[in-house]
Amino acid sequence: MGFINFLVYLAIMMGIFAILSVSLNLQYGFTGLANFGQVAFFCLGAYATTIVTLTFNMSFFLGLIAAMFLAGLFGYIIAIPTADLREDYWAIVTLAAGEIVRIFFLNEDWVVGGGPYRGGAYGVGDIPQPFRSHFSAQTYPFFYLGIVLACLLVTYLIVNRLTKSPFGRVLKSIREGDDNLAQAMGKDVKKFRIKTMAIGGIFGGLAGCLYAHYYGFISPQEFVPLETFIVWAMVIVGGEGNNKGAILGSVIIILFYNSTRYLKDYIPINETTLASLRMVAIGVLIVVVMLFMKEGLIKEKKRIY
Amino acid sequence: MALAGVSFRVDQGSITGLIGPNGSGKSTCFNIISGFYTKDRGEIYFQGEKIENIEPFRLARMGIGRTFQIAAVTEKMTVLENLLLAPKTQTGEGVFNVFFRAAKIRRQEKENYEKALEILNLVQLYDLRNEYAGNLSGGQKKLLSLGRILLSDPLFILLDEPTAGVNPTLIKDLIAAVKRLRDEEGKTILLVEHNMKVISEICDKVVVLDFGRKIAEGTPKEIQNNEKVLEAYLSGSSKHESIHENS
């Protein structure tokens, strides 16, 4: 049973991170927006739903909506002053924005009053799990996996539809290097970037919400920039500009990330060293993919009319 | 200062050539008209209205279309995708429309697709329609940019060296296509071009720049015999030969 529970845990993590990587892929893979602060959406989503469900005692659905709304709004606001920046500057700004969000929650404890944890650096616990009372401890993870997969499916369908539409066509033209071309075609490039960041934020917030309710405990330490780079690894390994690739990438990276749990029995290295080595393994994986499969495991699909 | 005191008029329904040695300010002039550069002073009028501090994409929507000297194509998009970018107001470019106005989008896409096919035949890229634009040759990219302009249907078209790198037989078709734009559709065209044969064949009027100043203006014939023009080309580069070649 322990092994099945572990598999369910893995699948839930894969689902949550797949939502994050599909969101990043829309921003980077399709639009060329190098968002190095993707974790900010994740963090905001997690805290928004925590505040709504824990502090204000409202339902999971309201928490979900608040998470998506707040993260989407954050993406929108971040993009307004920065939409004209070049890719490298964009990366710097978003990295900083991600840290601002994390440090805000690290220093403010008023945002989540009550409970045994007081917010701030202590983290917040006792985040309610939706429909928990309807299930036993054994069956609940399966139910939660269902919620996560349903959310992933909806995310995938929406993003896929967008990227295949004329809207997605404009995004790709913005990605292809300079704005001039899209501008000369009469496209309001800035507006498209802002919209993309808002949509990316909405789904990033969704992932954050699912994460918070699954663990029941969140703290600012979980939203460090490293998380952003793990999502980047998923997009790079899976395949930029391909939504299925982003999902595959998250499956692979989550497997690597959790590899210490099942490799410890087979590899004669002590567990702590092995745990540190997994980040090395992800790094090596990125290098190998970049060297031998530049476009990732699943290439961007050519659009044939 | 890249341009100083340059003043000229492009008549509606005409083809005006803009020539000059390298670095004379032709491209700067294009970039200022199409809004990519901001000017320090001076005025530009389009259809009787002063255009001032208008973003490039708005100018494009107002009907000022342009191509780029180094043919800008979106490399990892197919030739057809490149063309389908061109139509200006597409319903499917709105996020909500994508989900709630699917039927209208499908109809529009079909219309645009059919127009795109016509243009592909015109610029002879039909066989390459599903090829990534990044894999095209320089000349083919030029043709693709021209095709895109045709599909976006502007009132005023700025063409930056449309025939550079295009093979000679295709240049003939290109010239015919540009002429047809003027004669049958009444478009107004401003053209930067080094090929004097093209200039003298299609231009109603030619404006010559040198070191950011206008040094001559007139019909192609007048220009070719203008001393100032000859001097500019002589001192500047070897373009002198190409001027005489066809005169």
Interface residues (C-beta under 8 A of the other chain):
Chain A: I158 R161 L162 S165 P166 F167 R169 V170 K172 S173 R175 E176 G177 D178 N180 L181 A182 Q183 A184 M185 G186 K187 D188 V189 K195 I199 G241 E300 K302 R303 I304 Y305
Chain B: S34 F36 E55 P56 F57 R58 A60 R61 G65 R66 T67 F68 A72 V73 T74 E75 K76 M77 T78 L80 E81 L84 L85 A86 K88 T89 Q90 T91 G92 E93 G94 V95 V98 F99 I105 E109 Y113 R129 N130 Y132 R148 S152
